[in-house]
Amino acid sequence: MSETHLPIEEQEIHLPENAYSELKTGESYKPILLESKKYPEINGWTVTWGILMAIIFSAATAYSGLRFGQVFEAAIPIAIIAVGVATLARRKSALSENVIIQSIGASSGVVVAGAIFTLPAIYIIKETDPTLGTQIQVNFFQIFLASLFGGCLGILFLIPFRKYFVSDMHGKYPFPEATATTEILVSGAKGGNQAKLLLISGAIGGIYDFLMTHFQFWAENITSTMTKWGTQLATNYKFVFKMNAGSILLGTGFLIGLKYTTIICAGSFLSWWFIVPLLGQYGAMPDGTLDGTLVSMSTLDPELIFSGFVRYIGIGGIAMAGFIGVIKSAGVIKRSFGLVFASSKKTTHEETKVLRTQRDISMRIILFGFIGVAVMIAAFFLFGGLSMKLPQILVGLLVIFIFAFLFTTVAATAIATVGTNPVSGMTMMTLILSSFILSAVGLQGGTGIITALIVGGIVCSALAMAGGFITDLKIGYWIGSTPMKQQSLKFIGTLVSALTVGFVIMILSKTYGYTGENALVAPQANAMAAIIKPLMFGGQTPWILYIIGAILAIVLDRIGIPALAFSLGMFIPLQLNIPLLVGGFIAWLVSSRSKDEIINKARKEKATLIASGLLAGGAIFGVISAILKYAGLDAPVPECYIDSLPFNLLSVVMFVGLCIYLVWHSKVKKV
């Protein structure tokens, strides 16, 4: 008797029972969308909405990352919006289309991470070093092309490993972000209500941050120095409390969860509340004279002790965490080599027999893609104003391709296991080693710095893309999309996101800058700038601090504490970490108040939507504020009000109100 299949819109849509569990011997996974049937995937609706999502979330994540050092993953809010608009438009094949919209749009977060972690360092060095500033020219095409080339490499490198991660290892990796996104897409019947909740919370978070940052109705940071006793603590004991009062970090902390926000803050507390006061009491530094006289650090502000000394310990820890990740993934890299060679030997006839849900872009096209990207990078090095010679171009290409390939599986494994990509640590390793290599072949000065940072930017973008794209492919695997179509359209998302992030970085650099008072934090880019200058010019490199951080990372890894999260906490300013902990605590609170686990789960899901809205809304309105400031449309604020007691106290009241909103509106009494 033949089996009859209903159209997907007439089926009861749900994931198979073995979607998240390991397969038994002889068992196979059957996705929701039938392998033998074609579904609407590439059309005007999916491409238009995918591009729109890529533009909006590229701008939002670039602002969030540069201002607060946190790049949020766009997959979940994009999936919610896709489901919502499809429900409102009554799309008949929404499930197959929404996977593609999410995949195109999710290019935003990964391309942005690759760009903002490295390329703003060019601006930072230009602004902080008058000698080098005249040698360094920054332009839009450097940012755009580095992001584009890196994103394309990340896609090409990951495709041969798709089968290993999403199929061969089925049920062995948890894929936390892919799981959450898939659940949202599958539960599309509730999409209209979800989208409405997301839009309302987004409006609240956006208006809240807009009033705070653009109109300056209240202080951005809640700090102990707003009181007399707090100022005395900072001056005498180098102890300070600081917390950003915005909606972005509160929402981000909720999505990260209590476990990792606690680890991040533990690193921050070690830096700010132990090492900084310790150095402030007993530390000494050269006074800059030729006789090497030492002066006490007690004369420095806590912020200067942190930025001038303590954060380098965090840099060492981040770099070592990336190195540990490579060592742990050595087996995966070795197995992946075999998969690549096996795929390259398939004939055209064999490829045509592959089921729709298992069909990738062919290895022949991938190889031609590698050649094409290599030629374009070489042309960029030759004609992009870098004045590189042929041997230097070849060395630069080798560095890019070798590091991008070696770290691709590390990035994918990290995302598949914990949902966090240690891309900054791996990029720091790349930057340190590539700086030594490039300086050895004669690239120094302004040209050497720009080249090393562009190389780092390309590798960083490739690793970010590889980690993020494995999430999209796993979502497609669970639902039953065509991998080849996801892979093809990912290049469009990468192009749009690279254009957007190039524009946003230029706007933000002219509006806020990356150095000085009230500048953008850009912590990862500042770390890259701090690393590369002494490596390229033989200056004083704080090796002892790097080594302390590296040893600490090894110890943390041995005792089972995520070294990367802890080291990031040591490196990122205190005010950006404490609100993460508050958000993480609220996530634990709303998911544990009831004795009924089903109600707890429903509350957590509802609060996740609200937190995603707060985060996305705050970031989007932040970009709007930056554009208005760039256009000269600043909001006049009385100087007597800034830093006054009402200005600071209102910040506390508003932040507490935002937390209450997140907790109160997550209430679900019954399901």
N, C-alpha and C positions, 0 to 999 in steps of 0.2 A: 504494500500500500504506500503510495507516494505521500510525502509530507507537504502540507499546504502552509504557506507563509502569508501572513497578513502584512499589508503596508505598515511601515513603522509608526505612522500616525494613528493606526488603529490597534496597535499592540499595547499591552500593559508594559510600560517601560520600567525596567528595573535591572540592576546589575546581577549577574549570575552569582550563586552562592560561593563559588571558588574564585571570585575576583581578587580577594586579598589574601588567599591562603596558598600554600605550596601545592603543586599538583601531584597527585599520586601516580604511580606507575601505570602508564596507558591512558591516563586522563588528559584531556585537552581543554583549553579555555575557548569558549564560544562567546564573542562579543555581542552587544545588543543589536548593532546593525549587521544584517546578514552578509556573510562573506561573498555569497554568490549574486548579490544584488547591488546595483549602482544607486547612489543617493546624491541629491544636490549638494555639492561641496564648493565648487568654484563658480561663482556667479557675481552679478553686480552688487547684490545685497551683501554678501560676505566680504568682498574686497573693499567696498565702500566703508562699511562699519569697521572692518579690521584696520584700515588706514586711519580712520577717525580716532579709534581707540589708541593707536600707536602714537599719533600726534599729541593727543591730550595727556596721556600718561607718560610720554617722554618728557614733556615740559614739567609735569608735576613731580616726577621722580628726580629729575635733574635739580630742581629747586630744593627738594627735601634732602637730597644727598649732599649738596654743596653747603646748604645752610645748617644742617644738623648732623651730617655724617652718616645718616641712615637712608638706605635705598630700599623702599618697600617693594614687595613683589606685586606686580599688577595683575597677575593671572586671575585671582579671586574676584576683585571688583569688576574686571572686564567680563568675566563669565556671568556675574550677576546682571550687569547691564545688558549683555547679549540676550540672556534669557528674558529679561523684562521687556525689551523692545520687540523681541520675537513674539512674546505673548500678546502685547498690545497690537501688533501688526497681524496677528493670527497666522503666522507662518506654519505651513503644513509639515515641512521637513526641518523644523527648527533645530533638532538635536545634531544632525550632520552639519548644518550650517554654523551652529554656534561653536563647534570645535574649531572650525577654520577661523572664525572671527577672533576667538580667544588666542589662537596660535599666532595670527598676524599681530594682534595688539600687544601680546606679551613680549614681543621683541623690544618694546620700550624700556622696561626695567633693566634688561640685561645689556643692551647697547649703552644705556645711560651709565650703568655701573662701570663698564669698561672705559668710557670716556672721562668721567669726572674723577675717577680714582688716580688718574695719571696726568692728563693733558693740561688741567689748570696749573700744574706745577711750572709750566712754561711761563705763565703770567706771574706766578709767585716769585720766581727767580728774577724775572725782568723788573719787577717792582721793588725787590729788596736789595738788589746788587747793581748800583749805578754803573760799575765797570762793565758788567756783562749785559746790562740793559740795552746798551747801544748796539750790541752784537746780535741780539735776539729780536726777531720779527715774528709776531704771532698773527696768523690769519685764519679765516674761516675754513679754508680748504684743508689745513693741517688737521683740524679737529674732525671735520666731516669725513675725510678720506681715511684717516686712521681708524675711526669707528666703523666705517663701511668695510674696509679690508679685514679688520679683525672679526667683525660679525660674520662675514662670508666664510672666513677660515674656520670659525667655530662650527658652522653648519656642516661644512664639507668634512671636517675631521670627525664629527659625531655620527654621521650617517652610517658608516660601516660598523659602528658599535651599537646601533639601535637594537638589533635582534638580541644581543647579549643582555643588555640592561632591561629591556621591556618584556622579552619573551623567555629567554633561557633562564633568567633569574626571577621568574614570576613568583611572587609571594615571599621572596627572600629579602627584598628591599621594601621598606614601608612607604616610600614616596609620600611624605605628609602633605606637601602642597598640591601634588597631583590628585591625591585622594580627596582633599577638600574641594578642589575645583570640579572634579568629576561628579561628586555628590550634588553640587549646585547645578551642573548641567543636566544631570539625570532627573533631578527633582524640578524640572522645568514647569510643572503645573503650578508651582507656588511662585513662579518667577515674577509676576506682576507685583505682588505684595512685597517681595524681597527688593525689587528695584525701587519701589516707593520708599521703603525704609532707608535704603542706601542713599537716595536722593535727599531725603529730609535731614539725615545725619550729616551728609556732605555739605548741605547748605548751612547747618549750624556750625560745623567745624570751620568752614570757609569764612563765614561772616565773623565768627569769634576771632580767628587769626587775623583777618583783614582789619578789624577794629584795633587789634593789639599792635600789629606791625606797621600798618600804613598810617592810621590815625593816632596811634600811640595813646589810647585811652588808659592803658595800664602797662606796667612793666613787663617786658618779655621774660625776665629772669627773677625768680624769687630768691633772695640772697640774705644771708645772715648779716652782711655788712650794711643793711638798711637800718640797723639798730646801732646804738653806741657801743654796747657790749660786744656785738658781733664784729665791729671794726677793730676793737681792742684785741679780740681773739686773733684776727687776721694779722694784725701788726706785730703783736708780741709772740704769738705761738704758731703763726702761719696756718691756722685752722680756719677753713671757710666752708660754708654750706651754700650751694648754688643749684637751682633747678629751673629749667625752662618751663614756662607756663603755657606753651602752645598745645594745640590739639594733635599735631602730627606725631609727636613723640609718645603721647599718651596712647593713641591708637596703635602705633607701631609696637609699643611694649605689650599691649593686650594680645596682638597677633603672635608675638614671639613666645609669650607664655612666661610663667613664674620661674621655671627652672633656669632657662638661659639668661633672663634678665637679672636673676640673682647672681649668676656667675659673672656676667658683665660688670655688675655693680661691685662685686667683690674685688675685681681687679681695679676698678676706679677708686674704691675706698682704700685699698692698699697704697695706691699712688698718692691720693690727696690727703688722706687722714693719718697716714703713717710715714711714708717716705718724705713727702714735702715738709711736714713739721720737723722730722728728724734732721733733714738737711738744713732747714731754717735755724735750728739750734746749734748744730755741730758742723755743718758743711762749710767748706771754703773753696774759693775759686781764684784763678789768676786775675790780677787787677789790670792786665793789659800792658804793663810796663815790661821793658826788656830784662829787668833783673828777676822776673818771675815771682814777685811778691804776691802773697795770698791775702785775700780779704774775706771776711765772714759773709755768708749768705743771709745772715739775719737782716741785712739792709735791703733785701729783695722782697717784692710782693710774692705771695703764694703762686700767682699765675705765672710769674717769670721763672720761679724755681721749677714749676712743672714743664713749661714750654722749653726751657733752656737745658734741662737735665733729665727729669723723670720720664718724660714721654719717650725718650730713646730706649729705655728699658722695654717699653711696650713694643717698639719697632722690632727689637731683637726677638721678642717672643713671637710676634706675628710671622716674621721670616722663618723662624725655626718650626712653627706650627705648620707652615706650608711645606717645609722640607720633610717633616714627619709624615705628612699626608702623601707625599710622593713615595716614600719608602713603603708605607702600608699598602699602596696601590700597585706595587711592582708586579704582583701576580696578575692583576687585572690587565695591566699594560701588556704583559707577555701573552696572555690569552687573546687579547684584542688583536695583536699582530697576526695571529693565526686566522682570525675571522676576516681580516682585511684581505689576506692573500687568498683565502678560500672564495671570497666574493668575487675577486678579480678574475678567477678562472671560469666563472659561469659563462656559458654560451648564450647567444641571443635567444635561441630556442628554449633553453631552460628558464630564462628570465620571463618569457611570455607565459609560461605555465604556472607561475607563482600566483597564489590567490591575491585578490585585490587588497586585503588587509595586511598582506606581508610584502607588498611591492615597494621597493625603495628606488630612488634615483640610481641608475646603473653606475658601476664603478668606472666605466669608460668616461661618462660625463663628469664624474667626480674628479678623475685625473686631469681631464681637460680644464676643469674649474680651477684646480690647483695651479696649473700652468698659467691660466689667465690671470689669476690673482697675483702670482709671482711676477709676471710681466708688468702688471699695473703698479705694484709696489716698487719695482726697479725703476720704472719711469718716473714715479713720484720722487724717489730718492735722487734721480738724475736731474729732473727738471723742476723740482719743487723748491728751489732756492737753497738747497742744503750743500751744494758744491761737493758732492761725494764722488770719489774716484771708483773705478770698476771693482777693484779688490774690496773696498769698503762696502760697496753695494752688495757684493756676494756674501760677505761676512754678515751683514745686516739681515739678509734673506735667510741665511742658515740659522741664525739665532732665533728669528721669528718662527720658522717652521719647526725647529727641533723643540723649543720650549712649548709652543702651542700644542704639538702632538703629545709630548710627555705628560703635560698637565691636563689634557682633555679628559682622560679617564678619572683623574683625581676630582675634577670639578663635577663630573657626572655622578660619581660615587657619593660625594658629599651631599649633593642635592637629593639623591635617592635614599640616603640613610637618615639625615637629620634635617634636610630642607634648607641648609645654610651652605653657601659656596665660599670657601676660604680664598677667594680670588685675590684679595689685597695682599695676603701673605705670599702667595705664589708669584704675584707681580713684583713684589719687593725683591724676592730672590732673583727673578729675571732681570730686574733693573740693576742689581748689584753685579751680577755676573756679566751682563751685556755691557755695562760701563767699563769693566776691566778689559773685556775683549775689544770693544770699539776704540778705547783709548790706546790699546796696543797696536792697532792698525792705523793710528795717526789721527783719529777723530777727537779733537779736544776743543776747548773754548766754547763759544756760543753754539757753533755747529754741532759739536759733540754732545752738548746737553740736549739740544732739540732732537737730534737723531736718536739718542738713547731713550728719551721720553716718548717719542713717536713709536719706537720699537716696543717699549713697555706698554704703550697704549693699544697697539695692535694685538699684542699677546693677551693683555688684560681683557680686551673686548672679545677675543676668541674664547677665552676660558669662561667668561661670564655667559656668552652665548651657548657654549656647550652645556654648561650646567643648567641653564634655563630651558634649553630646547629639549632636553631629555624629559622634562616635566610634560611638555606639550605632546611628545610622542607617546608617553605612557598614558596620558588621557585619551589620545586617539586609539591606542591599543585596547584599552578597557571598553571604549564605546564602539569601536569598529570602523574608524575612519581609514582613509587611504593614505599611508605614510608618504608616498611620493607626492601627493598633492599638498600635504602639510609642509614638506620639505621645499617644494617649489615656491609656495607663497611666502615662506619664511624670509626669502631674499627680498621680497617687496617690503615686508615689515622692517627689515634691517635698513633698507635704503631710506624709508620715511623717518625712522627713528634717528638715524645718523644725521639727516638734514636738520631735524628738530633740535637735537641736543647741541649741534654746532651753533645754531642760532641762539639757544637759551644760554649757553656758556658765554657767548660774546656779550649778550645783553646784561647778564649778571655781573660780568667782569667790569663793565662800564658803569653799572648802577651801584654796586656795593664794593667791588674789588675783593681781593683775596688776602690782603695784608692790612694791618693797621686797625684802628678802633672801628667798631661796628661793621667790620668786614665779614664776608662769608667764612665759615669755619673751615670747610673743605679739608677735613683732617687727613684723609688718605693722600690727597695731592700735596699737602704740606709735608707729610712724611716722605713722599717721593723726592720733593725738592731738597729736604734736609739730607737725604741719603746721597743724592747724585752729585751735589756740588763738591764735597771733599773728595769723592772718588774720581771725579774728572780733573780736579786741580791739585790733588795731593795735599789738601788742607787737613785740619785736625778732625779726624773722624772719631766719634766717641765709641771706640771699639769695646772698651771695658763695660760700658752701659749696654751695648748690643749683646755682649757675651753674658752678662747677668740675666738679661731677658731671655736669651736662648736657653740657659741652664734652667731657669724657672719654668719655661715651656716644657722641657724634657721631664722635669720632676712632676709637673701637673699631669702630663700625659701618662706617666707611669702609675700615678695614683688614681687615674680614671676621670680626671676633671678636664673638660674641653679646653685645651690650651689656647686655641684661637679666640674663643669668646672672652676668656679671662684677659688675654693680652690686648685685645681690642678695648676692653674696659680700662686698662692701664693707660692706653694711648689717647682715647677720646676724652675731651673735657668733661668734668664732673657734671655740669649743668645739663648735658645731653644724655647722661646715663640714668640719673635718678628718676626722671619721668618715665623711663622705660620700666623701672622696677614698680612704680605705681601702677602702670598699665598691666604689668604681669600679675601683680597682686589682685587687681580687680578681676582679671581672667580666672584666677583661682577661686576668688570669692563667689562669683556668679555661677560657677560650675560645681559648687560644693555646698550651697546653702540648704538644699532640699535632701530629704532622705530617699527620695525617688530619683534614681539615676536617669530615667527617661526625661523627667522635668529638668534636671541639671543639664542634660545634653541639649535640650531645646533652648534653654536660657543661654547656653554658651554659643549656640548657632546664631541666635538673634543678636546677642552682644557682639559677635564677630562681624555681623553686617554693620552694626552701628559704629564699631571701631574702624572698620574699613572706610566707612563714609567720613568719619572725622579726619582720618589720615588723608584720604584723597581730596576732600574739600579744602582742607587747610593748605595742601600743596598747590592745588590749582589756583586758589585765591592768592597764594604767595607769588606765583608767576605773574598774575594780573597786577599785583602791587609793584613788582619789579618793573614791569612794562610802563606803568604809570609814572614811576620815579624816573625811569629812563627818558620819558617824554617831558619831564620837568613838572609833573603834576603832583608835587608833594603836598601833604596835608599840613598846614601850619599848626604848630603846637607851642603854647606858651612855655618859655624856658623855665619860668618859676615853678611850673607843674612837674616837669621832668625831674625824677629822683626825689620828689617830695614824699612825705609819709603817705598821703592818700593815694598817690601814684603806685606805690609799692604794695600797700595793703589791699587795694582793689584787685591787684594781680592774684593775691592769695584767695580772695573771695571768688573771683571768676574761675580760677582753676578748680577749686573745691566744687563749685557749681557744675563744672563740666564733668567731673568725676561722678557726682550724684546723678547727672543725666544718664551717663553710661550705665550705671548700676540699676537705677530705677526703671529705665525703659527696657532693660533686659528681662524684666520679670515675666515669667510664663507660669500661671497658676496651675494649668492642666493642659494635657495634650490629647 
